[in-house]
């Protein structure tokens, strides 16, 4: 046996890099040979402009093994103190059913799927989201619901925007917020209002109608726990022709009358306490419902019921013209990332427990709160309110409050301490009778003499609930079969699996979506997410209890600073779109600080992501579109002319790099210089940051601010359409203007800066994913990831270019990390569309690349660094085979009406039907190349009729048998 290997080699410190990067060294050599280069460095030299290459390497450190990484991170997490949390205020401890924890949250079949833009291979999560919408409509008492928003506070901000759009009080510019709304919601809504130029008035709920308002927001129950009948308040708001919005607690709605029944126009809230960990603030799905009359103004996504080609019920995202990538600056919002994974968890929680189980949980919470309130009142403790669902607020002088809080902390207990002269206790699903006894000890001392069982008998006998009789829910909810069929773990397990089997995710095949970077989400990166030390912290707990989070986030911050070339990073934005919004706010506040608040024009290249103009609109900027030249690059003459023309009012440019067209534009430094010369700032969209890491950086190029899609470049999975994280990196002059938070001060930014997300650190619970990715890759691995993304993309481009035109290339005919396949000539010659190709790829077991973006009639393909040459070759084989099928149409062998592309995708039922009479045989339909037979993925519905779905909008669960067993 040879002993030639060094101990360092045997320790395999770089083993994770090898596992993250798909191609083996032999495969890399084969691809480089096909590209006519001798090394990766030679290809990078041909591709990336020398003027922007980094002179120094990253300073992240050496790569770590999975074992080292998890061991160290566990030691960091252990520094968090997981106290019993009674803080409430929109965040509550919950029991995640283990069948959901293991089979959804920890299952790559659910967390690696993409947004359901290709619904034929997404029927599982679409059904789950339809369950979520049905749940939302039932509990709110309203007509129409979205498939989730980012968090309760941003949902409230979206409600304000909707109110302004649909209110008939057209001259009004005031949005009223009751002063008993959650503090973080007031913060986020006020930030949004400032950008829109709306005035916010915060005051007692009864004052709403005393102002000229276009909308008002009430909390139900209030942040301090009072259960108030808002019927009259809603009527008064509506008498002003304004829109009445209610932020509601989802668990309380099991017992409380639906706000829609009280007259509300919009109802929103957080679904977190339906089986989603607090996670120090997120990610959590928000629910949002409104009247059918306002459906064209509803933010986010709606899942609707349509028909497929065979007339079967099939699900899809409805009214997609509302999506920001189509409507751009006319979009209702800039939301690109919902919280699909978390909405699915909440929906499954409701399915698992069913209406009776949920009601029992809510009744138990209320019973324990009532026992607590009754016992405290018996001992002369003054309560702020005579009504409650789960939250009791105690009036106390400072000395008594301090003594109670000290005893609570000593016992590992947190109360809400936001207001002087009082503290609040929010009972939750995890609270037990022993916990209530402990609460009596904390508040009253050891000799109180109260007995929980005796108090229970009193509360039960006297029917003490804290809920006014007029507000007790008396209607049936969740009557659909999906909420009444899967209450045993066996049935639930099979239901989850049945839905999972309908969806194509990364655990099945490559998802080559240009600009969306569907790379490996390594299991080791995912493991810390469900550790109790990270999962069970309340975002408003004392900061000394979150020391582990602080260490982890500080390290992640410093790494991101090094990677981006910026000076500071805010981790608060909880989606890429929120990052854009936060970055533009920083730019606006910077200009205002210099007495140049009039600068409000944003230059945006015509190729930009649709969220860019939508975000600019949300920041009250005027969009001026800059043309692209025939090669897809920014038209520099047009840029110079427009920058000069608007120089006095130029705020910024939003530019993506590498470009949205998939090339490293040579003029990027000049773009930055031109904008700076005219007093503007450069916002560099971080969507394509995975083609920069370790090779160049936005800060070194000359940009002032970028958002980073941690759910793209830094391995947080897409979750079927969310969660995402979109932190912003900024140069030092913009750092003071990053978001802060009204409850927990965020270091490094100005006190008083508004929040853009409900929690101070956004979706903190999934930050360990990116932390672990960076730690395990190290400086060398991160650079290799970028280089291999470029190698894979250029190899794929070279092979596809033998059969399809490639729309744009950069220097030396190279592309960056993605390429655009131009199908327009084939469409013109044969009538076959990009949609036909996208659907036919499903028969080959692939999700379509990005379709018709950024150029209509094209497919944008991105293989990422995580895919091996074997998988890339399989995709190439599929595309070449499809080209052969199109050639048969061009030659007349098949007609445009009868060919496998226009009938795609093919289901088992379709292929096995008795009346097969098509020009191609069944084998060609289902198994077009031999490799498909090895691991056939069957779509569960055929081509879906989008027009039918929009004309016949159904957004709640139909009879379950119509699609459940499709």
Protein Blocks (a to p, Z undefined) as FASTA:
>chain_A
ZZkbcfklmnommlmmmmmpmbafklmmmmmmmnopabfklmmmmmmcfklgcfbdcfeb
pcddfklmmmmmmmmmmmpccdddfklnoiacddddfklmmmmmmpmklmmpccfkblml
mmmmmmmmmmmmmmmmmmnopabdcebdfblklmmmmmmmmmmmmpcblmbccdcddfkb
cfklmmmmmmmmmmnopacddddfklmmmpccfbdcdddddfkopacdfklmmmmmmmno
pacdddddfklmmmmccfklnopabdcddfklnopafklopacdddddddfklmmmpgcj
dddddddfkopacdddehkllpmklnmmmpfblcfbdcfklmmmmmmmmmmnommlmmmm
mmmmmmmmmmmmmmmmmnopacfbfbdfklccddddfklmmmmmmmmmmnopacdfkbgh
iacddddfklcfklmmmmmmmmnojmnopafklmmmmmmmnopnhpafklgcfbdehkbf
klmmmmbfklmmmmmmmmmmmpccfklbccdbehklpacddfklmmmmmgmklmmpcfkb
cfklmmmmmmmmmmmmmmmmmmnopabdcfkbgcfklmmmmmmmmmmmmmmmnopampcc
dcddfkbcfklmmmmmmnopacddddddfkopacfklmmmmmmmmmmmmmbdcdddddfk
opacfklmmmmmmmmmnopacdddfklmmmmgopacfklnopabdcddfklmnopafkoo
aacdddddddfklmmmmccdfklccehiaehiacfbfbfnlpmklmmmmmmmmmmnomml
mmmmmmmmmmmmmmmmmmmmmmpccfbdcehhiafkbccddfklmmmmnopafklmmmmm
mmnopacddehiabghiacddebjmbcfklmmmmmmmmmmmmmmmmmmmnomacfklcfk
lmpccdfklmmpmkbcbfbdfklmmmmbfklmmmpccdfbdcddfklmmmmccfbdcdfk
lmmmZZ
